[in-house]
């Protein structure tokens, strides 16, 4: 029996800086290996205050972020917003330790929208 892939259309966010946001708009594409998060706060924390909201149709998954396996047109973009953030406290060492851990290796997969 052939397995059926469950596809769903959902929102993803990509955070970046002003320079890279302008480059994305100018080129008309998100480049291969661009990361998108399932939650806006992750895009802001790991990418920057310029946040793209896009819609993708992909296999259902439980990972907190996806990485493009090929370029993606900005036609999938719903918005580009600048988010104001005031960081009151950040434990940089704990963040570094988390991303060195082996538990993080299975939190993303390649997206082929």
LINDAHU-V212188 format. One record per residue. N is the residue number from 1. PSI is psi as a letter, one per 40 degrees, with the letter a starting at -180 (999 if undefined). Layout:
n = <N	N>
psi = <PSI	PSI>
//
This chain:
n = <1	2	3	4	5	6	7	8	9	10	11	12	13	14	15	16	17	18	19	20	21	22	23	24	25	26	27	28	29	30	31	32	33	34	35	36	37	38	39	40	41	42	43	44	45	46	47	48	49	50	51	52	53	54	55	56	57	58	59	60	61	62	63	64	65	66	67	68	69	70	71	72	73	74	75	76	77	78	79	80	81	82	83	84	85	86	87	88	89	90	91	92	93	94	95	96	97	98	99	100	101	102	103	104	105	106	107	108	109	110	111	112	113>
psi = <h	h	i	h	h	h	i	i	h	i	i	i	i	h	i	a	i	d	d	d	d	d	d	d	d	d	d	e	i	h	i	i	e	h	i	h	i	e	h	d	d	d	d	d	d	e	d	i	e	h	h	h	h	i	h	i	h	i	i	i	i	e	i	e	i	i	h	h	e	i	i	h	i	e	d	e	h	d	i	h	i	h	h	h	h	h	h	d	i	h	g	d	d	d	d	d	d	d	e	e	i	d	d	e	d	f	e	i	i	h	h	g	999>
//
